[in-house]
Amino acid sequence: MLINYFPLEFEFDEYEINAVENSQEYFKELRDKYNSTHSFFNIGSKIYISNKDGEELNIGKSHSRFWCRFC
């Protein structure tokens, strides 16, 4: 049996993530251009952009998220 499991540990309580309207063309364009420094994922009508290691892209609307260590 194989298990695809990787534990995550967050070292912060709050983080910022940007969101833009979803389109497959724009999603591909963002990944092609910035995938080495940012993570992109689409959920519903939004593409969410998370900075991994680079300057902020300053596109989309910024959202604050809180991490619950006890949830």
C-alpha positions in Angstrom: 0.0 0.0 0.0 1.3 3.5 -0.9 0.3 6.6 1.0 0.8 10.1 -0.4 1.3 11.9 2.9 3.3 15.0 3.7 2.9 16.7 7.0 2.6 20.5 6.9 3.7 22.8 9.7 2.7 26.5 9.6 5.0 28.9 11.4 2.5 31.8 11.3 -1.1 32.5 12.4 -2.1 34.8 9.5 -1.2 34.9 5.8 -2.2 36.9 2.7 -3.4 35.3 -0.5 -4.6 37.0 -3.7 -7.5 36.0 -5.8 -8.5 36.8 -9.4 -11.4 35.6 -11.6 -10.8 32.2 -13.0 -10.1 31.4 -16.7 -8.1 28.4 -18.0 -6.1 30.7 -20.3 -5.1 33.1 -17.5 -4.4 30.2 -15.1 -2.0 28.7 -17.7 -0.4 32.1 -18.4 0.2 32.7 -14.6 1.7 29.2 -14.1 3.9 29.5 -17.2 5.3 32.8 -16.1 5.5 32.7 -12.3 5.3 29.0 -11.2 8.9 29.0 -9.9 8.1 31.7 -7.3 4.3 31.4 -6.7 1.7 28.7 -6.3 -1.6 28.8 -8.2 -4.8 26.9 -7.7 -8.3 27.4 -8.9 -11.4 26.8 -6.8 -14.7 27.6 -8.3 -14.7 31.0 -10.0 -11.3 32.1 -8.5 -7.6 31.6 -9.1 -5.7 31.9 -5.8 -2.1 33.1 -5.8 0.3 32.3 -3.0 3.8 33.7 -2.9 6.4 31.0 -2.4 9.6 32.9 -2.9 9.5 36.1 -4.8 8.1 39.6 -5.0 4.4 40.2 -4.7 2.6 40.2 -8.1 0.2 42.9 -7.1 -2.6 41.4 -9.1 -6.1 40.4 -7.9 -7.6 41.2 -4.5 -5.7 40.4 -1.3 -7.4 38.3 1.3 -6.2 37.7 4.9 -6.5 34.1 6.1 -6.0 32.8 9.6 -4.6 29.4 10.4 -6.2 27.6 13.3 -3.7 25.4 15.1 -6.4 23.5 17.0 -9.0 23.0 14.2 
